[in-house]
Amino acid sequence: MMVKFKSQNGSSTVLISLLLVTLVVFAFLSITTSSSELRLSRRNADNNKTYYMLDSEGKRFLFDIKSIIKDALIISRDRPESFFDNLDILLGESIIRSMNSDDDVLSMTIERTIILEENSRRRFLEVRLLISQPNSESIINDIFSVTDWRL
């Protein structure tokens, strides 16, 4: 013979226990998701910081080269054929450059690799500039162009 219990106290305890377990599981999932999003946002912030630091260093390099080109243009205003000789002297030894000749038109290619080491990671910015032979009326933007800018 089976005995029936008339009390319903156990079912509410089971429902409350299931509700608490569900809340704990969702709280754990929420904390896990938040921590992974925090790690991702920090990594994105570091990448953005590195990108802008490399970009500003590259722009500083462009400014330095443009000021040297401006000085070389001023020096060789009367004799444009001596522009590359003057530019070569002004650039000094630390800048990598090569002379090109296409159809009797001289040009100079300047290359620079900027390295930023942060958090034991190296990031590179490769810059390649092309400087064409000026004439007596040339300005900097006529003869200067950026041919490669790669991160």
Rosetta blueprint (number, residue, H / E / L):
1 M L
2 M L
3 V L
4 K L
5 F L
6 K L
7 S L
8 Q L
9 N H
10 G H
11 S H
12 S H
13 T H
14 V H
15 L H
16 I H
17 S H
18 L H
19 L H
20 L H
21 V H
22 T H
23 L H
24 V H
25 V H
26 F H
27 A H
28 F H
29 L H
30 S H
31 I H
32 T H
33 T H
34 S H
35 S H
36 S H
37 E H
38 L H
39 R H
40 L H
41 S H
42 R H
43 R H
44 N H
45 A H
46 D H
47 N H
48 N H
49 K H
50 T H
51 Y H
52 Y H
53 M H
54 L H
55 D H
56 S H
57 E H
58 G H
59 K H
60 R H
61 F H
62 L H
63 F H
64 D H
65 I H
66 K H
67 S H
68 I H
69 I H
70 K H
71 D H
72 A H
73 L H
74 I H
75 I H
76 S L
77 R L
78 D L
79 R L
80 P H
81 E H
82 S H
83 F H
84 F H
85 D H
86 N H
87 L H
88 D H
89 I H
90 L H
91 L H
92 G L
93 E L
94 S L
95 I L
96 I E
97 R E
98 S E
99 M E
100 N E
101 S E
102 D E
103 D L
104 D L
105 V E
106 L E
107 S E
108 M E
109 T E
110 I E
111 E E
112 R E
113 T E
114 I E
115 I E
116 L E
117 E E
118 E E
119 N L
120 S L
121 R E
122 R E
123 R E
124 F E
125 L E
126 E E
127 V E
128 R E
129 L E
130 L E
131 I E
132 S E
133 Q L
134 P L
135 N L
136 S L
137 E L
138 S L
139 I L
140 I H
141 N H
142 D H
143 I H
144 F E
145 S E
146 V E
147 T E
148 D E
149 W E
150 R E
151 L L
